[in-house]
Every structure is written in C-alpha cells, then in structure tokens.
C-alpha cells in the first residue's frame, strides 16, 4: 500500500516537470537567407602566398548567395587556430560559422595550407583539413576549401572548384572575329583557352565526368560536333552530317549525345551512341524546328525547344522517341532549356514583351519564376549543385557571363575578360 | 432708683436727725431736754408703670433717666450744700461734744477709781475662795478622772482582748475563707481547666468539623471542578468538532477555491506562456536560416534549456531530422535568437525554461 502511495507521490512530483517538458514550439518556414559566416584572413608564415586564399573563399561563398561573410572590419579578432578563438565573441556576431586557417611556405613553391571551420555556438570544429600544394594550386585549393565550407554548412555539394566553359569572340582590327573556347574557374577567373578558331564555336557542353567537352565548330565551314578531351586537348568530330549538326548534349551516363541534325532536311533531335556511332532519331516533326535538346537526369527523356506550336516552346520527349509533351505555357517564347541535377527545375530563356530573360520553371508545379531583368539574357546553364544558373548577358553592348541563384536573389557578374562572352556551360563536379 | 430715692430719703433723714440731735444737745446744753418733734416726712412717690413698647420704653427710660439725672444732679448739688453745712456743723458739734466729754470723763473716772478699788478687794477675796473651792473640785475631779481612766483602761484591755479574740477569729475566718477561696480557686481552676479542655475539645471538634467541612467543600469543589472540567472538555470537544467541521468545510471551500484559483492561475500562466511561446517562435524563426537543400518532410526536435535572462544554456537534438545541416541550422537559430523573450511572471518563465522546438521547413 505504502509503495503505491510512494509511487503516486513520486509520479505527482514529476507531473509539473512533465507538463513543462510538454511545451513544444513548432517553427515552420524559416528564411533562406544567406548564412552569416566569419572568414578570418588566413595566417601566414614564411613566403607569402601568391593568392589570397581567404579572400577567394569569401568571394566564392558570397557569390553563391548562400553565405554572407562578415565584413572584415567586423571581425573581432584574427585567430588562426582553435586555441586562439573566443567563441563568445563570435556568437555576438551571430555568425553561423567561423573559418580560420594558415598558409605557410618555406620555399615559396610548396605551400602548406590548413583550415578549420567551427560551429560558433557549440564551439565545435565542423571540418578541418590540411593540404600541401604548389603555388599554382593555391587558387584551386581555395575553391576546394570553399566547397568544404559550403558543404559543411549547407549540406550540399559545393561547386566552387568546378569550371565554366564559354565561347569568346574577339573582334580583330580587320573586322574579322576570332573565336575561342575557354575554360575558367567557377568564378570566371583564371580563364584558359582550349580552342581557338576564326570560325564560330558554339554550344559547349561538359561530359558528366568533366573530362571532356563537346561543342559545335564551324571550322570546317559547316556546323560540326566535336568532342575534346580536357587534359590532352585531343579532339575528334562526332557529327558531321549534311546540313546542321548542332546543340550537342551529353547523356547523364556519358555514353550518348543528344544532337540536332538536319540531315533529313528539317532540324530534328537525334541520339548518338558514342561507342557505336549509332544514331537514333527522336523527333519526327517535319513542319517545325526541334532543337537544343538536354537530358533529364534519369537519362530516359529529353527536353527540347520546338516551334511546332507556332512559337518556340519547350517540350519533353522520351529519349527513344515518342510523343512529345509541352512543358511551357507561359509566355510566347521559351527556349534553351537546362534541367537541374535533381530534375525538379528547368531553366530557360523566357521572352516577355520582346525581351529575353532567364526564368526557372518548377517541373512539378509548372510555376515560372523570372530571375533576371536585363532583357538580353541567353544560354542558361545549371550549376552542378542546382543552386545557381550561369547565363550570358549583355553589358554595355558586350556579352558577359553572369550567374543568378535559383531563387533569383543573388546576381553575380563573372570574369573580367575583355572579350565578348557567350554560351557558357557549367562543368559538373569533378569526381 | 428706688434705692436712690430711699438713700436720699435716708440721707435726708440722717441729716435731719443730726440737726435735731444737735439742736437737742444745744438745748440740753443750755436748757432742759425736750422730746423731739417730728418736723417733716418725705413722701414716697409710687410710680405707676405701664408697659409700653420697648422703644418707647427705652425712649421713655432715657427721658426719665435724663430727668432723674438732672434731678439727681440738682439733688446732689443741694446735698453737697447741705453736706457742707452739715460738716461745718458737725465739726462744731464735735468740738463742743469733745469738751463736754472731757469734763464728764474726768468726773466719772474719779468715781470709778474708787469703786474699782473696793470692788477689787472684794473680788480678791472671792477669788481666793473660789480658788480653793476650785482646787477641791479639782482634786475630786482628778480622782474621779483616775477612776474613770482606770475603768477606761480595763475597758480598753477588755476591748483589746475582745479585739484580739476577734482578730483571731477573723484570722481563722480569713484562713478558712482563704482555704475556701483556694478551694474555690482550685475548683475554679479545675473548672477552668475543664472548661478549657472542653473548649479545646469543642475547638478541636470545631476544627475537625471545619476541616471536615473544608474537606467536604474541597471535595465538592473538586467535584464541581471536575464537573466543570468535564463540561469544559465536552464543550471544548464540541467546539473542536464544530471548528473541525468548519475547518473541513473551509478546507473544502479553500480547496475548491484553490483549485479554481489554481486553474485560473494555470490558465493565466498558460496564456502568458502562449504569448511568449509565440514571441519566441517568431524570434527564432527570424533567425532560422533554413538550408536551401531542406526537403519537405524534414523535422528536427530540439530540447532547449534557457538561463533566467533568456540566454540559451543548452540545446540538444532529441530527434534528428537525419540531416545534420538542417539540425544544426535549427540549433544555430536558437542560439542566434538568444536572449529569447522571457516573461517576468516566474511561473510562466519556469514553464519556458525548458521546452522543445520542432523545426520544419513548412
């Protein structure tokens, strides 16, 4: 009997606590604002690095739109390792992360780089790594560290160490143009020319492994599709049919290319099996132009532009051919689609009032969201993590690279090449 | 007044008498004596007095007095005149009388001297005789006196003896009496003793009785007190019962009131808690930077412990979303939102000291 009572009393004693513990506050939504992050300039001993690593990282993160690096002057102190950090100070700044690091070199050739990312509130290291790179690799390493930070804090794969491919056109003094296929870092910096031609180069597209590029070159007087290996520079023609050979797009498995060929008289969508050279026609609409096909991530469908409805619109069709399904209904002109890596979103050129904008469409809901406002935007291409869209636009009468976050909040100008830039393509993440 | 009148009259009379005497002497001296003749007799006025009122009387008296005084004065004056004349006359008379007396005396003295010498002789003889006789008488008388004295002595002896006898008897009687007295005294004392004893007995009895009475009374008092105490106890018990009943009723009322009050208080606290929960929610939500990768369906449950000022003491993931970034975004949101709004009401604050957060992208 006593025991029962004691038990009851014991339970009663815990009632308030239980009642108190039952209070639950539910928070839904939240914002997708940029995460505040404190990036402390890396410490340095020995030779000074040719690249400001923390600066590169900071720019990368800021450009992504997902981070808001604290202004330098707001940094309370300049720690370079955990022992030097007073977390309480950083908490006051309400930064989500704190990145510190060191760059040391004893010979100016090889650099030892280490970084540590901390959760300020838990005073915990989230990620920390040490590298040894040649001076030339410092910039690349900075992008990699940015990727680490990005991934640690967003849970997504960072794309800062990816590359961009784009075509530049330089007007010669004699009025002729010189075309170049260039590859740069993801921030547009550090461009390298992989192909130069007096004839137009168009539609570069990355192989899924990022080792190769396919593009259209008019070098032989006709639109011809090439594949070029990035490391060796070796290239070969894969489609030089009569008529138009354009808009190559690598299948997700890297084994096929989707192409637009007019060898049958009318531009149609074909799939080329690279290993065998087998060509399969996908579209059969002789009355309309079908072009700019891209693969759905599942590799089973193609999304392309067609004016079969009278005006250019975007359609989806099985890669093995079949009935095409129209995807875009908003606006009189939608073209140049690209599909996000997760297959959820589509970006495209969207015309409103005769002006060309970059828009995204939710493939599930069909909702369209216009992201840009310059009116002369073209060739949108998803970043491999799907968060950003790279596109070409015109600034002061000149084609430039720009990027916009999928939510349209972040707009970035990329690169500072003095040339006309068009048709950019974002490389996949290097495995 | 009367007296005065009388005196006046008397005085007047004396004066008159003297005059007469003088005249007589004068006559005698010169001629033979003649019987005095009554010349005048003053009449005595009898005043008829009537009773009047006192004032009048006094007045009257005063008047009378005055009148009398006047009269008296006149009388006195007259009397003085008379006296003077009388004195002069007397003087004269005295002188004359003296002369006469001196002559008479001398003659008489001579006569007398002779007679006296004879008489003296006779007397001497007589005297001697008488002395002898007296001596005899004396001797006789002395004998008689002696006999008488002897008789007296015998009588005295007898008397003394009788007296002695009497004294003896008296002594005896006295002794007897004394004895008697002693006996009486003894008896008295015995009696007294007895009486005292009786008295003591009586007193003892009385005492006993008194004590018994006292004891009885005490007993009674005790009984009464006991009874009173019993009654008191009964009353107390009744009162206690009554009070207990009231207290019970009161307690029940208080309990129900307290329960109601508690309920009310709980409602109030719940209201405050709700309000602050909302504030906390809004604040944390503002600081929550949801990862862009957050898929719908993610949900993390945190346990948050606050410090009194609303600062975050501890945040623990009690049910992970499976996405560490999502989880951390929620944790960071709580930390960044600190200090969280805290009610001043201690109960509500206590309820908001430890609570759970559920973070959902939508």
Interface residues (C-beta under 8 A of the other chain):
Chain A: X19 X20 X21 X23 X24 X25 X26 X27 X28 X29 X30 X31 X32 X33 X34 X35 X66 X91 X94 X96 X119 X120 X121 X122 X152 X153 X154 X155 X156 X387 X407
Chain B: X273 X277 X280 X281 X284 X285 X286 X287 X288 X289 X290 X291 X292 X293 X301 X315 X323 X324 X325 X326 X328 X329 X330 X331 X332 X333 X335 X336 X350 X351 X352 X353 X354 X355 X356 X357 X358 X359 X360 X361 X362
